[in-house]
Each structure stands twice: as C-alpha cells, then as structure tokens.
Amino acid sequence: MEIDNFFGTGKYVLGILSIISALFNPLQGIVLGLFGLIIERDLKNDYTKKGNFLNKIGIVIGVIAWILGVVLLKTVANSQGLLPTA
C-alpha cells in the first residue's frame, strides 16, 4: 500500500512539473509528461488517476506550445525576409 501511494505521488508531482515546464520549455514538459505516464501503469489509486490526468494535460500544453513556437518563428522569419519565397 505504501509503494502504491509513493508511485501515485510521483505521478502527481511529475504531472504538475510537466504542466509548469511545458509553459517555458515545451520539450521538457512533453518528456516529463511521458515519463509520468510510463511509471507504474497498473496502479489505480486516487493519486495515480489525478497524476495521469495532469501528465496528459502537460503533454498537450507542451505540444501546443511547440507548434505555436514554430509558427511564430516562421512568421517572424518570413516578415524579416529570411525565408525564400516560392
């Protein structure tokens, strides 16, 4: 029982860290979210359910932030004339 709670708390903490870090460094948020999802998938206590949810949110925020960053970089490069036009 104590080990279940330990892994559940770990998933919960990784979920929170993945959300926070996805806002500043999308790749780190995605990696932390994936790592949090991989840890002990068989456990089903309250903390693991909340942790899984937070990890999924962290991954989604990381992917959205990454896409927005690429779009912003392309837009700025295009407005500065750094990209070749077809």
PyMOL Python script that loads the backbone (N, CA, C, O; Angstrom):
from pymol import cmd

cmd.read_pdbstr("""\
ATOM      1  N   MET A   1       0.820  -1.198   0.000  1.00  0.00           N
ATOM      2  CA  MET A   1       0.000   0.000   0.000  1.00  0.00           C
ATOM      3  C   MET A   1       0.859   1.255   0.000  1.00  0.00           C
ATOM      4  O   MET A   1       0.528   2.219  -0.691  1.00  0.00           O
ATOM      5  N   GLU A   2       1.950   1.271   0.753  1.00  0.00           N
ATOM      6  CA  GLU A   2       2.794   2.453   0.805  1.00  0.00           C
ATOM      7  C   GLU A   2       3.492   2.680  -0.526  1.00  0.00           C
ATOM      8  O   GLU A   2       3.679   3.825  -0.937  1.00  0.00           O
ATOM      9  N   ILE A   3       3.882   1.598  -1.212  1.00  0.00           N
ATOM     10  CA  ILE A   3       4.535   1.737  -2.501  1.00  0.00           C
ATOM     11  C   ILE A   3       3.550   2.294  -3.526  1.00  0.00           C
ATOM     12  O   ILE A   3       3.927   3.115  -4.362  1.00  0.00           O
ATOM     13  N   ASP A   4       2.296   1.857  -3.472  1.00  0.00           N
ATOM     14  CA  ASP A   4       1.285   2.385  -4.384  1.00  0.00           C
ATOM     15  C   ASP A   4       1.149   3.895  -4.216  1.00  0.00           C
ATOM     16  O   ASP A   4       1.075   4.632  -5.199  1.00  0.00           O
ATOM     17  N   ASN A   5       1.117   4.343  -2.974  1.00  0.00           N
ATOM     18  CA  ASN A   5       0.989   5.765  -2.708  1.00  0.00           C
ATOM     19  C   ASN A   5       2.239   6.518  -3.153  1.00  0.00           C
ATOM     20  O   ASN A   5       2.147   7.655  -3.615  1.00  0.00           O
ATOM     21  N   PHE A   6       3.417   5.884  -3.016  1.00  0.00           N
ATOM     22  CA  PHE A   6       4.663   6.506  -3.434  1.00  0.00           C
ATOM     23  C   PHE A   6       4.660   6.756  -4.938  1.00  0.00           C
ATOM     24  O   PHE A   6       4.990   7.856  -5.380  1.00  0.00           O
ATOM     25  N   PHE A   7       4.294   5.753  -5.727  1.00  0.00           N
ATOM     26  CA  PHE A   7       4.256   5.926  -7.172  1.00  0.00           C
ATOM     27  C   PHE A   7       3.136   6.885  -7.578  1.00  0.00           C
ATOM     28  O   PHE A   7       3.300   7.654  -8.525  1.00  0.00           O
ATOM     29  N   GLY A   8       2.027   6.852  -6.892  1.00  0.00           N
ATOM     30  CA  GLY A   8       0.942   7.774  -7.183  1.00  0.00           C
ATOM     31  C   GLY A   8       1.348   9.214  -6.942  1.00  0.00           C
ATOM     32  O   GLY A   8       1.034  10.096  -7.740  1.00  0.00           O
ATOM     33  N   THR A   9       2.047   9.453  -5.840  1.00  0.00           N
ATOM     34  CA  THR A   9       2.532  10.796  -5.542  1.00  0.00           C
ATOM     35  C   THR A   9       3.567  11.230  -6.570  1.00  0.00           C
ATOM     36  O   THR A   9       3.599  12.394  -6.971  1.00  0.00           O
ATOM     37  N   GLY A  10       4.411  10.299  -6.997  1.00  0.00           N
ATOM     38  CA  GLY A  10       5.401  10.609  -8.029  1.00  0.00           C
ATOM     39  C   GLY A  10       4.751  11.009  -9.340  1.00  0.00           C
ATOM     40  O   GLY A  10       5.196  11.952  -9.994  1.00  0.00           O
ATOM     41  N   LYS A  11       3.697  10.296  -9.730  1.00  0.00           N
ATOM     42  CA  LYS A  11       2.975  10.644 -10.953  1.00  0.00           C
ATOM     43  C   LYS A  11       2.330  12.019 -10.830  1.00  0.00           C
ATOM     44  O   LYS A  11       2.329  12.810 -11.774  1.00  0.00           O
ATOM     45  N   TYR A  12       1.779  12.289  -9.642  1.00  0.00           N
ATOM     46  CA  TYR A  12       1.118  13.576  -9.392  1.00  0.00           C
ATOM     47  C   TYR A  12       2.125  14.723  -9.498  1.00  0.00           C
ATOM     48  O   TYR A  12       1.848  15.741 -10.132  1.00  0.00           O
ATOM     49  N   VAL A  13       3.281  14.553  -8.882  1.00  0.00           N
ATOM     50  CA  VAL A  13       4.318  15.591  -8.912  1.00  0.00           C
ATOM     51  C   VAL A  13       4.846  15.776 -10.327  1.00  0.00           C
ATOM     52  O   VAL A  13       5.044  16.910 -10.766  1.00  0.00           O
ATOM     53  N   LEU A  14       5.076  14.691 -11.045  1.00  0.00           N
ATOM     54  CA  LEU A  14       5.539  14.804 -12.421  1.00  0.00           C
ATOM     55  C   LEU A  14       4.498  15.491 -13.305  1.00  0.00           C
ATOM     56  O   LEU A  14       4.852  16.221 -14.231  1.00  0.00           O
ATOM     57  N   GLY A  15       3.221  15.259 -13.024  1.00  0.00           N
ATOM     58  CA  GLY A  15       2.169  15.931 -13.776  1.00  0.00           C
ATOM     59  C   GLY A  15       2.194  17.432 -13.567  1.00  0.00           C
ATOM     60  O   GLY A  15       2.068  18.199 -14.521  1.00  0.00           O
ATOM     61  N   ILE A  16       2.355  17.850 -12.330  1.00  0.00           N
ATOM     62  CA  ILE A  16       2.430  19.289 -12.038  1.00  0.00           C
ATOM     63  C   ILE A  16       3.670  19.896 -12.682  1.00  0.00           C
ATOM     64  O   ILE A  16       3.602  20.972 -13.276  1.00  0.00           O
ATOM     65  N   LEU A  17       4.803  19.205 -12.564  1.00  0.00           N
ATOM     66  CA  LEU A  17       6.038  19.710 -13.169  1.00  0.00           C
ATOM     67  C   LEU A  17       5.947  19.758 -14.692  1.00  0.00           C
ATOM     68  O   LEU A  17       6.499  20.663 -15.318  1.00  0.00           O
ATOM     69  N   SER A  18       5.256  18.792 -15.287  1.00  0.00           N
ATOM     70  CA  SER A  18       5.143  18.801 -16.742  1.00  0.00           C
ATOM     71  C   SER A  18       4.305  19.980 -17.226  1.00  0.00           C
ATOM     72  O   SER A  18       4.606  20.567 -18.266  1.00  0.00           O
ATOM     73  N   ILE A  19       3.263  20.330 -16.487  1.00  0.00           N
ATOM     74  CA  ILE A  19       2.442  21.488 -16.875  1.00  0.00           C
ATOM     75  C   ILE A  19       3.244  22.777 -16.739  1.00  0.00           C
ATOM     76  O   ILE A  19       3.233  23.614 -17.641  1.00  0.00           O
ATOM     77  N   ILE A  20       3.930  22.936 -15.631  1.00  0.00           N
ATOM     78  CA  ILE A  20       4.703  24.163 -15.408  1.00  0.00           C
ATOM     79  C   ILE A  20       5.837  24.286 -16.413  1.00  0.00           C
ATOM     80  O   ILE A  20       6.041  25.355 -16.988  1.00  0.00           O
ATOM     81  N   SER A  21       6.577  23.203 -16.630  1.00  0.00           N
ATOM     82  CA  SER A  21       7.716  23.293 -17.533  1.00  0.00           C
ATOM     83  C   SER A  21       7.292  23.372 -18.993  1.00  0.00           C
ATOM     84  O   SER A  21       8.043  23.895 -19.815  1.00  0.00           O
ATOM     85  N   ALA A  22       6.108  22.867 -19.341  1.00  0.00           N
ATOM     86  CA  ALA A  22       5.637  22.957 -20.725  1.00  0.00           C
ATOM     87  C   ALA A  22       5.393  24.398 -21.132  1.00  0.00           C
ATOM     88  O   ALA A  22       5.464  24.723 -22.317  1.00  0.00           O
ATOM     89  N   LEU A  23       5.110  25.261 -20.182  1.00  0.00           N
ATOM     90  CA  LEU A  23       4.884  26.666 -20.491  1.00  0.00           C
ATOM     91  C   LEU A  23       6.179  27.374 -20.861  1.00  0.00           C
ATOM     92  O   LEU A  23       6.160  28.327 -21.639  1.00  0.00           O
ATOM     93  N   PHE A  24       7.309  26.920 -20.314  1.00  0.00           N
ATOM     94  CA  PHE A  24       8.593  27.574 -20.543  1.00  0.00           C
ATOM     95  C   PHE A  24       9.486  26.798 -21.510  1.00  0.00           C
ATOM     96  O   PHE A  24      10.217  27.399 -22.296  1.00  0.00           O
ATOM     97  N   ASN A  25       9.428  25.466 -21.454  1.00  0.00           N
ATOM     98  CA  ASN A  25      10.241  24.616 -22.308  1.00  0.00           C
ATOM     99  C   ASN A  25       9.368  23.438 -22.746  1.00  0.00           C
ATOM    100  O   ASN A  25       9.255  22.452 -22.018  1.00  0.00           O
ATOM    101  N   PRO A  26       8.756  23.528 -23.914  1.00  0.00           N
ATOM    102  CA  PRO A  26       7.789  22.507 -24.332  1.00  0.00           C
ATOM    103  C   PRO A  26       8.353  21.092 -24.379  1.00  0.00           C
ATOM    104  O   PRO A  26       7.666  20.141 -24.008  1.00  0.00           O
ATOM    105  N   LEU A  27       9.591  20.942 -24.830  1.00  0.00           N
ATOM    106  CA  LEU A  27      10.170  19.603 -24.916  1.00  0.00           C
ATOM    107  C   LEU A  27      10.305  18.969 -23.530  1.00  0.00           C
ATOM    108  O   LEU A  27      10.028  17.783 -23.353  1.00  0.00           O
ATOM    109  N   GLN A  28      10.722  19.752 -22.571  1.00  0.00           N
ATOM    110  CA  GLN A  28      10.851  19.238 -21.205  1.00  0.00           C
ATOM    111  C   GLN A  28       9.485  18.858 -20.634  1.00  0.00           C
ATOM    112  O   GLN A  28       9.371  17.849 -19.939  1.00  0.00           O
ATOM    113  N   GLY A  29       8.464  19.637 -20.913  1.00  0.00           N
ATOM    114  CA  GLY A  29       7.125  19.308 -20.445  1.00  0.00           C
ATOM    115  C   GLY A  29       6.599  18.023 -21.058  1.00  0.00           C
ATOM    116  O   GLY A  29       5.947  17.228 -20.380  1.00  0.00           O
ATOM    117  N   ILE A  30       6.879  17.816 -22.338  1.00  0.00           N
ATOM    118  CA  ILE A  30       6.450  16.588 -23.001  1.00  0.00           C
ATOM    119  C   ILE A  30       7.177  15.382 -22.415  1.00  0.00           C
ATOM    120  O   ILE A  30       6.560  14.347 -22.164  1.00  0.00           O
ATOM    121  N   VAL A  31       8.486  15.511 -22.198  1.00  0.00           N
ATOM    122  CA  VAL A  31       9.266  14.395 -21.655  1.00  0.00           C
ATOM    123  C   VAL A  31       8.811  14.059 -20.241  1.00  0.00           C
ATOM    124  O   VAL A  31       8.644  12.885 -19.912  1.00  0.00           O
ATOM    125  N   LEU A  32       8.609  15.061 -19.408  1.00  0.00           N
ATOM    126  CA  LEU A  32       8.141  14.795 -18.037  1.00  0.00           C
ATOM    127  C   LEU A  32       6.754  14.173 -18.036  1.00  0.00           C
ATOM    128  O   LEU A  32       6.475  13.280 -17.235  1.00  0.00           O
ATOM    129  N   GLY A  33       5.885  14.633 -18.922  1.00  0.00           N
ATOM    130  CA  GLY A  33       4.548  14.065 -19.018  1.00  0.00           C
ATOM    131  C   GLY A  33       4.570  12.615 -19.456  1.00  0.00           C
ATOM    132  O   GLY A  33       3.848  11.784 -18.905  1.00  0.00           O
ATOM    133  N   LEU A  34       5.399  12.310 -20.447  1.00  0.00           N
ATOM    134  CA  LEU A  34       5.514  10.916 -20.898  1.00  0.00           C
ATOM    135  C   LEU A  34       6.120  10.030 -19.818  1.00  0.00           C
ATOM    136  O   LEU A  34       5.679   8.900 -19.607  1.00  0.00           O
ATOM    137  N   PHE A  35       7.128  10.549 -19.144  1.00  0.00           N
ATOM    138  CA  PHE A  35       7.752   9.786 -18.057  1.00  0.00           C
ATOM    139  C   PHE A  35       6.746   9.518 -16.938  1.00  0.00           C
ATOM    140  O   PHE A  35       6.719   8.429 -16.365  1.00  0.00           O
ATOM    141  N   GLY A  36       5.927  10.511 -16.635  1.00  0.00           N
ATOM    142  CA  GLY A  36       4.903  10.334 -15.607  1.00  0.00           C
ATOM    143  C   GLY A  36       3.840   9.328 -15.998  1.00  0.00           C
ATOM    144  O   GLY A  36       3.301   8.633 -15.137  1.00  0.00           O
ATOM    145  N   LEU A  37       3.530   9.239 -17.281  1.00  0.00           N
ATOM    146  CA  LEU A  37       2.547   8.255 -17.739  1.00  0.00           C
ATOM    147  C   LEU A  37       3.110   6.838 -17.732  1.00  0.00           C
ATOM    148  O   LEU A  37       2.368   5.876 -17.532  1.00  0.00           O
ATOM    149  N   ILE A  38       4.409   6.706 -17.947  1.00  0.00           N
ATOM    150  CA  ILE A  38       5.020   5.380 -18.032  1.00  0.00           C
ATOM    151  C   ILE A  38       5.140   4.714 -16.663  1.00  0.00           C
ATOM    152  O   ILE A  38       5.042   3.490 -16.563  1.00  0.00           O
ATOM    153  N   ILE A  39       5.349   5.498 -15.613  1.00  0.00           N
ATOM    154  CA  ILE A  39       5.579   4.937 -14.279  1.00  0.00           C
ATOM    155  C   ILE A  39       4.360   4.151 -13.809  1.00  0.00           C
ATOM    156  O   ILE A  39       3.262   4.699 -13.715  1.00  0.00           O
ATOM    157  N   GLU A  40       4.550   2.895 -13.521  1.00  0.00           N
ATOM    158  CA  GLU A  40       3.545   2.013 -12.907  1.00  0.00           C
ATOM    159  C   GLU A  40       2.139   2.238 -13.445  1.00  0.00           C
ATOM    160  O   GLU A  40       1.291   2.823 -12.771  1.00  0.00           O
ATOM    161  N   ARG A  41       1.906   1.778 -14.639  1.00  0.00           N
ATOM    162  CA  ARG A  41       0.597   1.962 -15.265  1.00  0.00           C
ATOM    163  C   ARG A  41      -0.496   1.114 -14.621  1.00  0.00           C
ATOM    164  O   ARG A  41      -1.680   1.399 -14.798  1.00  0.00           O
ATOM    165  N   ASP A  42      -0.117   0.081 -13.879  1.00  0.00           N
ATOM    166  CA  ASP A  42      -1.108  -0.848 -13.337  1.00  0.00           C
ATOM    167  C   ASP A  42      -1.814  -0.327 -12.087  1.00  0.00           C
ATOM    168  O   ASP A  42      -2.879  -0.828 -11.728  1.00  0.00           O
ATOM    169  N   LEU A  43      -1.241   0.661 -11.429  1.00  0.00           N
ATOM    170  CA  LEU A  43      -1.834   1.152 -10.184  1.00  0.00           C
ATOM    171  C   LEU A  43      -3.033   2.040 -10.473  1.00  0.00           C
ATOM    172  O   LEU A  43      -3.028   2.810 -11.433  1.00  0.00           O
ATOM    173  N   LYS A  44      -4.055   1.931  -9.643  1.00  0.00           N
ATOM    174  CA  LYS A  44      -5.281   2.700  -9.869  1.00  0.00           C
ATOM    175  C   LYS A  44      -5.790   3.363  -8.588  1.00  0.00           C
ATOM    176  O   LYS A  44      -6.977   3.263  -8.276  1.00  0.00           O
ATOM    177  N   ASN A  45      -4.914   4.036  -7.843  1.00  0.00           N
ATOM    178  CA  ASN A  45      -5.425   4.762  -6.686  1.00  0.00           C
ATOM    179  C   ASN A  45      -5.718   6.215  -7.079  1.00  0.00           C
ATOM    180  O   ASN A  45      -5.581   6.588  -8.244  1.00  0.00           O
ATOM    181  N   ASP A  46      -6.116   7.017  -6.114  1.00  0.00           N
ATOM    182  CA  ASP A  46      -6.577   8.375  -6.395  1.00  0.00           C
ATOM    183  C   ASP A  46      -5.469   9.252  -6.978  1.00  0.00           C
ATOM    184  O   ASP A  46      -5.700  10.011  -7.920  1.00  0.00           O
ATOM    185  N   TYR A  47      -4.267   9.142  -6.413  1.00  0.00           N
ATOM    186  CA  TYR A  47      -3.164   9.965  -6.889  1.00  0.00           C
ATOM    187  C   TYR A  47      -2.736   9.578  -8.301  1.00  0.00           C
ATOM    188  O   TYR A  47      -2.355  10.450  -9.081  1.00  0.00           O
ATOM    189  N   THR A  48      -2.789   8.299  -8.647  1.00  0.00           N
ATOM    190  CA  THR A  48      -2.390   7.907  -9.998  1.00  0.00           C
ATOM    191  C   THR A  48      -3.398   8.408 -11.034  1.00  0.00           C
ATOM    192  O   THR A  48      -3.014   8.786 -12.141  1.00  0.00           O
ATOM    193  N   LYS A  49      -4.665   8.412 -10.685  1.00  0.00           N
ATOM    194  CA  LYS A  49      -5.668   8.927 -11.624  1.00  0.00           C
ATOM    195  C   LYS A  49      -5.470  10.429 -11.847  1.00  0.00           C
ATOM    196  O   LYS A  49      -5.516  10.907 -12.981  1.00  0.00           O
ATOM    197  N   LYS A  50      -5.252  11.164 -10.760  1.00  0.00           N
ATOM    198  CA  LYS A  50      -5.005  12.605 -10.894  1.00  0.00           C
ATOM    199  C   LYS A  50      -3.689  12.859 -11.618  1.00  0.00           C
ATOM    200  O   LYS A  50      -3.594  13.772 -12.439  1.00  0.00           O
ATOM    201  N   GLY A  51      -2.669  12.047 -11.313  1.00  0.00           N
ATOM    202  CA  GLY A  51      -1.370  12.196 -11.964  1.00  0.00           C
ATOM    203  C   GLY A  51      -1.439  11.930 -13.453  1.00  0.00           C
ATOM    204  O   GLY A  51      -0.829  12.653 -14.240  1.00  0.00           O
ATOM    205  N   ASN A  52      -2.175  10.900 -13.854  1.00  0.00           N
ATOM    206  CA  ASN A  52      -2.337  10.610 -15.283  1.00  0.00           C
ATOM    207  C   ASN A  52      -3.003  11.776 -16.000  1.00  0.00           C
ATOM    208  O   ASN A  52      -2.596  12.157 -17.098  1.00  0.00           O
ATOM    209  N   PHE A  53      -4.029  12.338 -15.372  1.00  0.00           N
ATOM    210  CA  PHE A  53      -4.733  13.477 -15.961  1.00  0.00           C
ATOM    211  C   PHE A  53      -3.796  14.673 -16.111  1.00  0.00           C
ATOM    212  O   PHE A  53      -3.771  15.310 -17.164  1.00  0.00           O
ATOM    213  N   LEU A  54      -3.030  14.981 -15.070  1.00  0.00           N
ATOM    214  CA  LEU A  54      -2.106  16.115 -15.124  1.00  0.00           C
ATOM    215  C   LEU A  54      -1.002  15.883 -16.149  1.00  0.00           C
ATOM    216  O   LEU A  54      -0.598  16.816 -16.842  1.00  0.00           O
ATOM    217  N   ASN A  55      -0.512  14.650 -16.251  1.00  0.00           N
ATOM    218  CA  ASN A  55       0.525  14.351 -17.238  1.00  0.00           C
ATOM    219  C   ASN A  55      -0.001  14.519 -18.658  1.00  0.00           C
ATOM    220  O   ASN A  55       0.707  15.033 -19.523  1.00  0.00           O
ATOM    221  N   LYS A  56      -1.225  14.096 -18.903  1.00  0.00           N
ATOM    222  CA  LYS A  56      -1.809  14.267 -20.238  1.00  0.00           C
ATOM    223  C   LYS A  56      -1.984  15.743 -20.567  1.00  0.00           C
ATOM    224  O   LYS A  56      -1.744  16.160 -21.700  1.00  0.00           O
ATOM    225  N   ILE A  57      -2.399  16.530 -19.590  1.00  0.00           N
ATOM    226  CA  ILE A  57      -2.536  17.978 -19.803  1.00  0.00           C
ATOM    227  C   ILE A  57      -1.166  18.595 -20.098  1.00  0.00           C
ATOM    228  O   ILE A  57      -1.046  19.451 -20.975  1.00  0.00           O
ATOM    229  N   GLY A  58      -0.138  18.163 -19.366  1.00  0.00           N
ATOM    230  CA  GLY A  58       1.212  18.675 -19.609  1.00  0.00           C
ATOM    231  C   GLY A  58       1.714  18.354 -21.001  1.00  0.00           C
ATOM    232  O   GLY A  58       2.368  19.185 -21.632  1.00  0.00           O
ATOM    233  N   ILE A  59       1.413  17.149 -21.493  1.00  0.00           N
ATOM    234  CA  ILE A  59       1.823  16.771 -22.843  1.00  0.00           C
ATOM    235  C   ILE A  59       1.090  17.631 -23.875  1.00  0.00           C
ATOM    236  O   ILE A  59       1.703  18.115 -24.826  1.00  0.00           O
ATOM    237  N   VAL A  60      -0.199  17.818 -23.692  1.00  0.00           N
ATOM    238  CA  VAL A  60      -0.989  18.620 -24.637  1.00  0.00           C
ATOM    239  C   VAL A  60      -0.499  20.067 -24.656  1.00  0.00           C
ATOM    240  O   VAL A  60      -0.344  20.654 -25.727  1.00  0.00           O
ATOM    241  N   ILE A  61      -0.257  20.639 -23.491  1.00  0.00           N
ATOM    242  CA  ILE A  61       0.241  22.018 -23.428  1.00  0.00           C
ATOM    243  C   ILE A  61       1.611  22.119 -24.084  1.00  0.00           C
ATOM    244  O   ILE A  61       1.894  23.088 -24.789  1.00  0.00           O
ATOM    245  N   GLY A  62       2.467  21.118 -23.856  1.00  0.00           N
ATOM    246  CA  GLY A  62       3.789  21.116 -24.484  1.00  0.00           C
ATOM    247  C   GLY A  62       3.715  21.058 -25.991  1.00  0.00           C
ATOM    248  O   GLY A  62       4.448  21.771 -26.675  1.00  0.00           O
ATOM    249  N   VAL A  63       2.838  20.219 -26.522  1.00  0.00           N
ATOM    250  CA  VAL A  63       2.692  20.109 -27.979  1.00  0.00           C
ATOM    251  C   VAL A  63       2.135  21.405 -28.553  1.00  0.00           C
ATOM    252  O   VAL A  63       2.612  21.876 -29.585  1.00  0.00           O
ATOM    253  N   ILE A  64       1.141  21.986 -27.905  1.00  0.00           N
ATOM    254  CA  ILE A  64       0.563  23.255 -28.378  1.00  0.00           C
ATOM    255  C   ILE A  64       1.613  24.366 -28.331  1.00  0.00           C
ATOM    256  O   ILE A  64       1.713  25.159 -29.268  1.00  0.00           O
ATOM    257  N   ALA A  65       2.393  24.433 -27.256  1.00  0.00           N
ATOM    258  CA  ALA A  65       3.429  25.461 -27.144  1.00  0.00           C
ATOM    259  C   ALA A  65       4.499  25.271 -28.204  1.00  0.00           C
ATOM    260  O   ALA A  65       5.015  26.247 -28.748  1.00  0.00           O
ATOM    261  N   TRP A  66       4.839  24.012 -28.504  1.00  0.00           N
ATOM    262  CA  TRP A  66       5.837  23.743 -29.526  1.00  0.00           C
ATOM    263  C   TRP A  66       5.329  24.197 -30.899  1.00  0.00           C
ATOM    264  O   TRP A  66       6.065  24.832 -31.654  1.00  0.00           O
ATOM    265  N   ILE A  67       4.089  23.877 -31.218  1.00  0.00           N
ATOM    266  CA  ILE A  67       3.509  24.271 -32.508  1.00  0.00           C
ATOM    267  C   ILE A  67       3.437  25.794 -32.613  1.00  0.00           C
ATOM    268  O   ILE A  67       3.780  26.365 -33.648  1.00  0.00           O
ATOM    269  N   LEU A  68       2.990  26.450 -31.540  1.00  0.00           N
ATOM    270  CA  LEU A  68       2.929  27.918 -31.559  1.00  0.00           C
ATOM    271  C   LEU A  68       4.307  28.534 -31.722  1.00  0.00           C
ATOM    272  O   LEU A  68       4.457  29.547 -32.405  1.00  0.00           O
ATOM    273  N   GLY A  69       5.307  27.939 -31.108  1.00  0.00           N
ATOM    274  CA  GLY A  69       6.674  28.438 -31.249  1.00  0.00           C
ATOM    275  C   GLY A  69       7.183  28.328 -32.680  1.00  0.00           C
ATOM    276  O   GLY A  69       7.828  29.248 -33.184  1.00  0.00           O
ATOM    277  N   VAL A  70       6.895  27.206 -33.338  1.00  0.00           N
ATOM    278  CA  VAL A  70       7.322  27.024 -34.730  1.00  0.00           C
ATOM    279  C   VAL A  70       6.599  28.005 -35.642  1.00  0.00           C
ATOM    280  O   VAL A  70       7.207  28.598 -36.534  1.00  0.00           O
ATOM    281  N   VAL A  71       5.297  28.175 -35.417  1.00  0.00           N
ATOM    282  CA  VAL A  71       4.527  29.115 -36.237  1.00  0.00           C
ATOM    283  C   VAL A  71       5.029  30.541 -36.030  1.00  0.00           C
ATOM    284  O   VAL A  71       5.170  31.291 -36.995  1.00  0.00           O
ATOM    285  N   LEU A  72       5.298  30.917 -34.797  1.00  0.00           N
ATOM    286  CA  LEU A  72       5.807  32.255 -34.505  1.00  0.00           C
ATOM    287  C   LEU A  72       7.175  32.461 -35.136  1.00  0.00           C
ATOM    288  O   LEU A  72       7.442  33.519 -35.705  1.00  0.00           O
ATOM    289  N   LEU A  73       8.038  31.468 -35.041  1.00  0.00           N
ATOM    290  CA  LEU A  73       9.369  31.584 -35.633  1.00  0.00           C
ATOM    291  C   LEU A  73       9.289  31.716 -37.145  1.00  0.00           C
ATOM    292  O   LEU A  73      10.018  32.506 -37.744  1.00  0.00           O
ATOM    293  N   LYS A  74       8.405  30.943 -37.762  1.00  0.00           N
ATOM    294  CA  LYS A  74       8.243  31.031 -39.214  1.00  0.00           C
ATOM    295  C   LYS A  74       7.671  32.386 -39.619  1.00  0.00           C
ATOM    296  O   LYS A  74       8.094  32.966 -40.619  1.00  0.00           O
ATOM    297  N   THR A  75       6.719  32.885 -38.853  1.00  0.00           N
ATOM    298  CA  THR A  75       6.113  34.184 -39.163  1.00  0.00           C
ATOM    299  C   THR A  75       7.132  35.311 -39.055  1.00  0.00           C
ATOM    300  O   THR A  75       7.192  36.184 -39.920  1.00  0.00           O
ATOM    301  N   VAL A  76       7.917  35.293 -38.012  1.00  0.00           N
ATOM    302  CA  VAL A  76       8.927  36.344 -37.825  1.00  0.00           C
ATOM    303  C   VAL A  76      10.001  36.249 -38.900  1.00  0.00           C
ATOM    304  O   VAL A  76      10.426  37.270 -39.441  1.00  0.00           O
ATOM    305  N   ALA A  77      10.443  35.039 -39.213  1.00  0.00           N
ATOM    306  CA  ALA A  77      11.453  34.871 -40.249  1.00  0.00           C
ATOM    307  C   ALA A  77      10.922  35.293 -41.607  1.00  0.00           C
ATOM    308  O   ALA A  77      11.658  35.868 -42.409  1.00  0.00           O
ATOM    309  N   ASN A  78       9.660  35.016 -41.871  1.00  0.00           N
ATOM    310  CA  ASN A  78       9.073  35.418 -43.146  1.00  0.00           C
ATOM    311  C   ASN A  78       8.905  36.935 -43.236  1.00  0.00           C
ATOM    312  O   ASN A  78       9.104  37.516 -44.303  1.00  0.00           O
ATOM    313  N   SER A  79       8.545  37.572 -42.136  1.00  0.00           N
ATOM    314  CA  SER A  79       8.362  39.030 -42.150  1.00  0.00           C
ATOM    315  C   SER A  79       9.703  39.768 -42.272  1.00  0.00           C
ATOM    316  O   SER A  79       9.745  40.903 -42.748  1.00  0.00           O
ATOM    317  N   GLN A  80      10.779  39.134 -41.848  1.00  0.00           N
ATOM    318  CA  GLN A  80      12.104  39.740 -41.953  1.00  0.00           C
ATOM    319  C   GLN A  80      12.786  39.429 -43.287  1.00  0.00           C
ATOM    320  O   GLN A  80      13.882  39.919 -43.560  1.00  0.00           O
ATOM    321  N   GLY A  81      12.134  38.615 -44.109  1.00  0.00           N
ATOM    322  CA  GLY A  81      12.701  38.270 -45.399  1.00  0.00           C
ATOM    323  C   GLY A  81      13.789  37.216 -45.324  1.00  0.00           C
ATOM    324  O   GLY A  81      14.619  37.117 -46.228  1.00  0.00           O
ATOM    325  N   LEU A  82      13.797  36.434 -44.269  1.00  0.00           N
ATOM    326  CA  LEU A  82      14.827  35.412 -44.106  1.00  0.00           C
ATOM    327  C   LEU A  82      14.483  34.107 -44.798  1.00  0.00           C
ATOM    328  O   LEU A  82      15.365  33.274 -45.007  1.00  0.00           O
ATOM    329  N   LEU A  83      13.216  33.907 -45.159  1.00  0.00           N
ATOM    330  CA  LEU A  83      12.804  32.687 -45.841  1.00  0.00           C
ATOM    331  C   LEU A  83      12.669  32.970 -47.332  1.00  0.00           C
ATOM    332  O   LEU A  83      12.163  34.020 -47.728  1.00  0.00           O
ATOM    333  N   PRO A  84      13.122  32.029 -48.157  1.00  0.00           N
ATOM    334  CA  PRO A  84      12.947  32.236 -49.602  1.00  0.00           C
ATOM    335  C   PRO A  84      11.491  32.125 -50.011  1.00  0.00           C
ATOM    336  O   PRO A  84      10.751  31.303 -49.470  1.00  0.00           O
ATOM    337  N   THR A  85      11.084  32.931 -50.944  1.00  0.00           N
ATOM    338  CA  THR A  85       9.707  32.881 -51.435  1.00  0.00           C
ATOM    339  C   THR A  85       9.643  32.021 -52.683  1.00  0.00           C
ATOM    340  O   THR A  85      10.569  32.004 -53.494  1.00  0.00           O
ATOM    341  N   ALA A  86       8.547  31.318 -52.821  1.00  0.00           N
ATOM    342  CA  ALA A  86       8.413  30.415 -53.974  1.00  0.00           C
ATOM    343  C   ALA A  86       7.823  31.107 -55.162  1.00  0.00           C
ATOM    344  O   ALA A  86       7.644  30.489 -56.211  1.00  0.00           O
TER     345      ALA A  86
END
""", "prot")
cmd.dss("prot")
cmd.show_as("cartoon", "prot")
cmd.util.cbc("prot")
cmd.orient("prot")
